[in-house]
Amino acid sequence: MSDAAPEGYGWVSIVGTVIGMLVVAALAWRLVQRQEQGDEALEAKLKADDERAARGREEEAGAGRGGGRDSTRDGASGTP
């Protein structure tokens, strides 16, 4: 006896599995969006994180041109 699917049904099970995964992903996405939509504390945290990341990118861009870098650092880590 073989563990393989009956001939001719392989593509049906693949398509069914993909559709099922897409449905689950869509439901999960809607649930997360609904929870995040009214969460003002989360919005504030995301905005602060975006601002911090922008400052970090600006500092890295300045350091890449030779400015703003401490010459005593060994350069092994990306943190000050």
N, CA, C and O atoms as a GROMACS GRO file, in nm:
protein
  320
    1MET      N    1   0.083  -0.117   0.000
    1MET     CA    2   0.000   0.000   0.000
    1MET      C    3   0.088   0.124   0.000
    1MET      O    4   0.191   0.128   0.068
    2SER      N    5   0.050   0.224  -0.074
    2SER     CA    6   0.128   0.345  -0.090
    2SER      C    7   0.070   0.460  -0.008
    2SER      O    8  -0.051   0.468   0.012
    3ASP      N    9   0.159   0.548   0.040
    3ASP     CA   10   0.115   0.666   0.115
    3ASP      C   11   0.079   0.782   0.023
    3ASP      O   12   0.030   0.884   0.070
    4ALA      N   13   0.103   0.768  -0.106
    4ALA     CA   14   0.078   0.877  -0.200
    4ALA      C   15  -0.072   0.898  -0.219
    4ALA      O   16  -0.152   0.806  -0.202
    5ALA      N   17  -0.110   1.021  -0.254
    5ALA     CA   18  -0.250   1.052  -0.282
    5ALA      C   19  -0.292   0.981  -0.410
    5ALA      O   20  -0.208   0.952  -0.496
    6PRO      N   21  -0.420   0.953  -0.423
    6PRO     CA   22  -0.466   0.889  -0.546
    6PRO      C   23  -0.433   0.976  -0.668
    6PRO      O   24  -0.434   1.098  -0.660
    7GLU      N   25  -0.404   0.911  -0.777
    7GLU     CA   26  -0.366   0.983  -0.897
    7GLU      C   27  -0.477   1.078  -0.940
    7GLU      O   28  -0.595   1.041  -0.944
    8GLY      N   29  -0.440   1.202  -0.973
    8GLY     CA   30  -0.537   1.300  -1.019
    8GLY      C   31  -0.589   1.390  -0.908
    8GLY      O   32  -0.656   1.489  -0.936
    9TYR      N   33  -0.561   1.357  -0.782
    9TYR     CA   34  -0.610   1.438  -0.671
    9TYR      C   35  -0.500   1.523  -0.607
    9TYR      O   36  -0.529   1.600  -0.515
   10GLY      N   37  -0.378   1.512  -0.652
   10GLY     CA   38  -0.267   1.586  -0.592
   10GLY      C   39  -0.283   1.736  -0.605
   10GLY      O   40  -0.261   1.809  -0.508
   11TRP      N   41  -0.320   1.782  -0.721
   11TRP     CA   42  -0.333   1.926  -0.740
   11TRP      C   43  -0.452   1.982  -0.664
   11TRP      O   44  -0.450   2.097  -0.620
   12VAL      N   45  -0.556   1.902  -0.648
   12VAL     CA   46  -0.674   1.948  -0.574
   12VAL      C   47  -0.638   1.970  -0.427
   12VAL      O   48  -0.678   2.071  -0.368
   13SER      N   49  -0.563   1.880  -0.369
   13SER     CA   50  -0.526   1.895  -0.228
   13SER      C   51  -0.430   2.012  -0.210
   13SER      O   52  -0.435   2.082  -0.108
   14ILE      N   53  -0.341   2.033  -0.306
   14ILE     CA   54  -0.249   2.147  -0.298
   14ILE      C   55  -0.326   2.278  -0.304
   14ILE      O   56  -0.303   2.367  -0.223
   15VAL      N   57  -0.416   2.289  -0.400
   15VAL     CA   58  -0.496   2.412  -0.414
   15VAL      C   59  -0.581   2.433  -0.289
   15VAL      O   60  -0.592   2.545  -0.239
   16GLY      N   61  -0.642   2.327  -0.239
   16GLY     CA   62  -0.723   2.338  -0.118
   16GLY      C   63  -0.642   2.382   0.003
   16GLY      O   64  -0.688   2.463   0.083
   17THR      N   65  -0.521   2.331   0.015
   17THR     CA   66  -0.434   2.369   0.125
   17THR      C   67  -0.395   2.516   0.115
   17THR      O   68  -0.397   2.588   0.215
   18VAL      N   69  -0.360   2.560  -0.004
   18VAL     CA   70  -0.321   2.701  -0.024
   18VAL      C   71  -0.438   2.793   0.006
   18VAL      O   72  -0.421   2.894   0.074
   19ILE      N   73  -0.557   2.759  -0.043
   19ILE     CA   74  -0.675   2.841  -0.017
   19ILE      C   75  -0.704   2.845   0.133
   19ILE      O   76  -0.736   2.951   0.187
   20GLY      N   77  -0.693   2.733   0.200
   20GLY     CA   78  -0.714   2.728   0.345
   20GLY      C   79  -0.615   2.815   0.420
   20GLY      O   80  -0.653   2.884   0.514
   21MET      N   81  -0.490   2.811   0.379
   21MET     CA   82  -0.388   2.894   0.443
   21MET      C   83  -0.416   3.042   0.421
   21MET      O   84  -0.397   3.123   0.511
   22LEU      N   85  -0.460   3.078   0.300
   22LEU     CA   86  -0.493   3.218   0.271
   22LEU      C   87  -0.612   3.266   0.354
   22LEU      O   88  -0.613   3.380   0.401
   23VAL      N   89  -0.710   3.181   0.373
   23VAL     CA   90  -0.826   3.217   0.455
   23VAL      C   91  -0.783   3.240   0.600
   23VAL      O   92  -0.824   3.339   0.662
   24VAL      N   93  -0.703   3.151   0.654
   24VAL     CA   94  -0.655   3.166   0.792
   24VAL      C   95  -0.572   3.293   0.805
   24VAL      O   96  -0.586   3.366   0.903
   25ALA      N   97  -0.485   3.320   0.708
   25ALA     CA   98  -0.402   3.441   0.713
   25ALA      C   99  -0.489   3.566   0.707
   25ALA      O  100  -0.463   3.662   0.780
   26ALA      N  101  -0.592   3.567   0.622
   26ALA     CA  102  -0.680   3.683   0.611
   26ALA      C  103  -0.756   3.706   0.742
   26ALA      O  104  -0.771   3.820   0.786
   27LEU      N  105  -0.804   3.598   0.804
   27LEU     CA  106  -0.874   3.613   0.932
   27LEU      C  107  -0.781   3.665   1.041
   27LEU      O  108  -0.820   3.751   1.120
   28ALA      N  109  -0.660   3.614   1.045
   28ALA     CA  110  -0.562   3.661   1.144
   28ALA      C  111  -0.529   3.808   1.121
   28ALA      O  112  -0.518   3.884   1.217
   29TRP      N  113  -0.512   3.847   0.996
   29TRP     CA  114  -0.481   3.987   0.962
   29TRP      C  115  -0.594   4.078   1.008
   29TRP      O  116  -0.568   4.183   1.068
   30ARG      N  117  -0.718   4.040   0.981
   30ARG     CA  118  -0.832   4.122   1.023
   30ARG      C  119  -0.839   4.134   1.174
   30ARG      O  120  -0.866   4.242   1.227
   31LEU      N  121  -0.814   4.026   1.244
   31LEU     CA  122  -0.818   4.028   1.390
   31LEU      C  123  -0.711   4.122   1.446
   31LEU      O  124  -0.740   4.204   1.534
   32VAL      N  125  -0.590   4.112   1.396
   32VAL     CA  126  -0.481   4.199   1.444
   32VAL      C  127  -0.510   4.344   1.410
   32VAL      O  128  -0.489   4.432   1.494
   33GLN      N  129  -0.558   4.371   1.290
   33GLN     CA  130  -0.589   4.509   1.251
   33GLN      C  131  -0.698   4.568   1.339
   33GLN      O  132  -0.691   4.685   1.377
   34ARG      N  133  -0.799   4.489   1.372
   34ARG     CA  134  -0.907   4.537   1.457
   34ARG      C  135  -0.855   4.572   1.596
   34ARG      O  136  -0.896   4.672   1.655
   35GLN      N  137  -0.764   4.489   1.649
   35GLN     CA  138  -0.709   4.515   1.782
   35GLN      C  139  -0.618   4.636   1.782
   35GLN      O  140  -0.617   4.713   1.878
   36GLU      N  141  -0.540   4.655   1.675
   36GLU     CA  142  -0.446   4.766   1.669
   36GLU      C  143  -0.512   4.898   1.637
   36GLU      O  144  -0.460   5.004   1.674
   37GLN      N  145  -0.625   4.896   1.570
   37GLN     CA  146  -0.688   5.017   1.521
   37GLN      C  147  -0.721   5.115   1.633
   37GLN      O  148  -0.696   5.234   1.617
   38GLY      N  149  -0.776   5.070   1.743
   38GLY     CA  150  -0.817   5.161   1.848
   38GLY      C  151  -0.717   5.174   1.961
   38GLY      O  152  -0.748   5.236   2.063
   39ASP      N  153  -0.598   5.118   1.947
   39ASP     CA  154  -0.500   5.117   2.055
   39ASP      C  155  -0.409   5.238   2.044
   39ASP      O  156  -0.310   5.237   1.970
   40GLU      N  157  -0.443   5.344   2.119
   40GLU     CA  158  -0.364   5.468   2.111
   40GLU      C  159  -0.224   5.451   2.169
   40GLU      O  160  -0.130   5.513   2.120
   41ALA      N  161  -0.210   5.369   2.272
   41ALA     CA  162  -0.078   5.347   2.331
   41ALA      C  163   0.016   5.280   2.230
   41ALA      O  164   0.133   5.315   2.222
   42LEU      N  165  -0.037   5.184   2.155
   42LEU     CA  166   0.043   5.118   2.053
   42LEU      C  167   0.083   5.217   1.943
   42LEU      O  168   0.197   5.216   1.898
   43GLU      N  169  -0.011   5.301   1.902
   43GLU     CA  170   0.019   5.402   1.800
   43GLU      C  171   0.131   5.494   1.846
   43GLU      O  172   0.220   5.528   1.768
   44ALA      N  173   0.128   5.535   1.973
   44ALA     CA  174   0.232   5.622   2.026
   44ALA      C  175   0.367   5.550   2.028
   44ALA      O  176   0.470   5.610   1.996
   45LYS      N  177   0.366   5.423   2.066
   45LYS     CA  178   0.491   5.346   2.067
   45LYS      C  179   0.547   5.330   1.927
   45LYS      O  180   0.668   5.343   1.906
   46LEU      N  181   0.461   5.302   1.829
   46LEU     CA  182   0.507   5.287   1.691
   46LEU      C  183   0.564   5.417   1.637
   46LEU      O  184   0.665   5.417   1.567
   47LYS      N  185   0.498   5.529   1.668
   47LYS     CA  186   0.547   5.659   1.621
   47LYS      C  187   0.682   5.691   1.684
   47LYS      O  188   0.772   5.738   1.615
   48ALA      N  189   0.697   5.665   1.814
   48ALA     CA  190   0.825   5.689   1.882
   48ALA      C  191   0.934   5.600   1.824
   48ALA      O  192   1.048   5.644   1.808
   49ASP      N  193   0.900   5.476   1.791
   49ASP     CA  194   0.997   5.384   1.733
   49ASP      C  195   1.040   5.431   1.594
   49ASP      O  196   1.158   5.425   1.559
   50ASP      N  197   0.944   5.479   1.515
   50ASP     CA  198   0.978   5.532   1.382
   50ASP      C  199   1.071   5.653   1.392
   50ASP      O  200   1.166   5.665   1.315
   51GLU      N  201   1.042   5.741   1.488
   51GLU     CA  202   1.128   5.860   1.506
   51GLU      C  203   1.268   5.820   1.550
   51GLU      O  204   1.366   5.876   1.502
   52ARG      N  205   1.276   5.723   1.642
   52ARG     CA  206   1.407   5.676   1.688
   52ARG      C  207   1.486   5.612   1.575
   52ARG      O  208   1.606   5.633   1.563
   53ALA      N  209   1.417   5.534   1.491
   53ALA     CA  210   1.484   5.470   1.378
   53ALA      C  211   1.533   5.575   1.278
   53ALA      O  212   1.642   5.561   1.222
   54ALA      N  213   1.454   5.680   1.256
   54ALA     CA  214   1.495   5.786   1.164
   54ALA      C  215   1.620   5.857   1.217
   54ALA      O  216   1.712   5.887   1.141
   55ARG      N  217   1.622   5.885   1.348
   55ARG     CA  218   1.741   5.948   1.406
   55ARG      C  219   1.864   5.858   1.391
   55ARG      O  220   1.973   5.905   1.359
   56GLY      N  221   1.844   5.727   1.413
   56GLY     CA  222   1.955   5.633   1.398
   56GLY      C  223   2.008   5.629   1.256
   56GLY      O  224   2.129   5.622   1.234
   57ARG      N  225   1.917   5.632   1.157
   57ARG     CA  226   1.961   5.633   1.017
   57ARG      C  227   2.038   5.760   0.985
   57ARG      O  228   2.137   5.756   0.913
   58GLU      N  229   1.991   5.873   1.040
   58GLU     CA  230   2.062   6.000   1.016
   58GLU      C  231   2.201   5.996   1.078
   58GLU      O  232   2.297   6.041   1.016
   59GLU      N  233   2.211   5.942   1.199
   59GLU     CA  234   2.342   5.933   1.264
   59GLU      C  235   2.436   5.840   1.188
   59GLU      O  236   2.554   5.870   1.173
   60GLU      N  237   2.383   5.727   1.138
   60GLU     CA  238   2.466   5.635   1.061
   60GLU      C  239   2.511   5.698   0.930
   60GLU      O  240   2.625   5.677   0.887
   61ALA      N  241   2.424   5.775   0.868
   61ALA     CA  242   2.461   5.841   0.743
   61ALA      C  243   2.573   5.941   0.769
   61ALA      O  244   2.665   5.954   0.687
   62GLY      N  245   2.566   6.012   0.881
   62GLY     CA  246   2.672   6.107   0.917
   62GLY      C  247   2.801   6.036   0.950
   62GLY      O  248   2.909   6.084   0.914
   63ALA      N  249   2.793   5.922   1.017
   63ALA     CA  250   2.912   5.845   1.054
   63ALA      C  251   2.976   5.783   0.930
   63ALA      O  252   3.098   5.766   0.926
   64GLY      N  253   2.896   5.750   0.830
   64GLY     CA  254   2.950   5.690   0.709
   64GLY      C  255   3.036   5.787   0.629
   64GLY      O  256   3.121   5.745   0.551
   65ARG      N  257   3.012   5.915   0.648
   65ARG     CA  258   3.092   6.016   0.577
   65ARG      C  259   3.213   6.060   0.659
   65ARG      O  260   3.285   6.151   0.621
   66GLY      N  261   3.234   5.992   0.774
   66GLY     CA  262   3.351   6.025   0.855
   66GLY      C  263   3.320   6.118   0.969
   66GLY      O  264   3.406   6.144   1.053
   67GLY      N  265   3.200   6.169   0.976
   67GLY     CA  266   3.164   6.262   1.083
   67GLY      C  267   3.091   6.190   1.194
   67GLY      O  268   3.020   6.092   1.170
   68GLY      N  269   3.108   6.240   1.317
   68GLY     CA  270   3.034   6.188   1.429
   68GLY      C  271   3.078   6.052   1.480
   68GLY      O  272   3.004   5.988   1.554
   69ARG      N  273   3.195   6.007   1.443
   69ARG     CA  274   3.240   5.876   1.489
   69ARG      C  275   3.357   5.892   1.584
   69ARG      O  276   3.451   5.968   1.558
   70ASP      N  277   3.351   5.822   1.694
   70ASP     CA  278   3.457   5.827   1.794
   70ASP      C  279   3.572   5.738   1.748
   70ASP      O  280   3.553   5.619   1.722
   71SER      N  281   3.690   5.794   1.738
   71SER     CA  282   3.804   5.718   1.686
   71SER      C  283   3.855   5.617   1.787
   71SER      O  284   3.936   5.532   1.751
   72THR      N  285   3.811   5.622   1.915
   72THR     CA  286   3.859   5.526   2.014
   72THR      C  287   3.778   5.397   2.011
   72THR      O  288   3.817   5.299   2.074
   73ARG      N  289   3.667   5.397   1.940
   73ARG     CA  290   3.587   5.274   1.933
   73ARG      C  291   3.656   5.173   1.843
   73ARG      O  292   3.727   5.209   1.749
   74ASP      N  293   3.634   5.048   1.873
   74ASP     CA  294   3.696   4.943   1.791
   74ASP      C  295   3.613   4.912   1.667
   74ASP      O  296   3.664   4.850   1.574
   75GLY      N  297   3.487   4.955   1.664
   75GLY     CA  298   3.403   4.933   1.547
   75GLY      C  299   3.347   4.794   1.538
   75GLY      O  300   3.284   4.759   1.437
   76ALA      N  301   3.368   4.711   1.641
   76ALA     CA  302   3.320   4.574   1.635
   76ALA      C  303   3.170   4.565   1.654
   76ALA      O  304   3.106   4.475   1.598
   77SER      N  305   3.113   4.656   1.731
   77SER     CA  306   2.967   4.652   1.750
   77SER      C  307   2.906   4.777   1.694
   77SER      O  308   2.972   4.880   1.682
   78GLY      N  309   2.779   4.768   1.660
   78GLY     CA  310   2.710   4.882   1.604
   78GLY      C  311   2.648   4.971   1.709
   78GLY      O  312   2.583   5.070   1.674
   79THR      N  313   2.668   4.939   1.840
   79THR     CA  314   2.609   5.020   1.944
   79THR      C  315   2.714   5.110   2.005
   79THR      O  316   2.831   5.072   2.012
   80PRO      N  317   2.675   5.227   2.049
   80PRO     CA  318   2.772   5.320   2.111
   80PRO      C  319   2.816   5.274   2.246
   80PRO      O  320   2.897   5.340   2.311
   0.00000   0.00000   0.00000
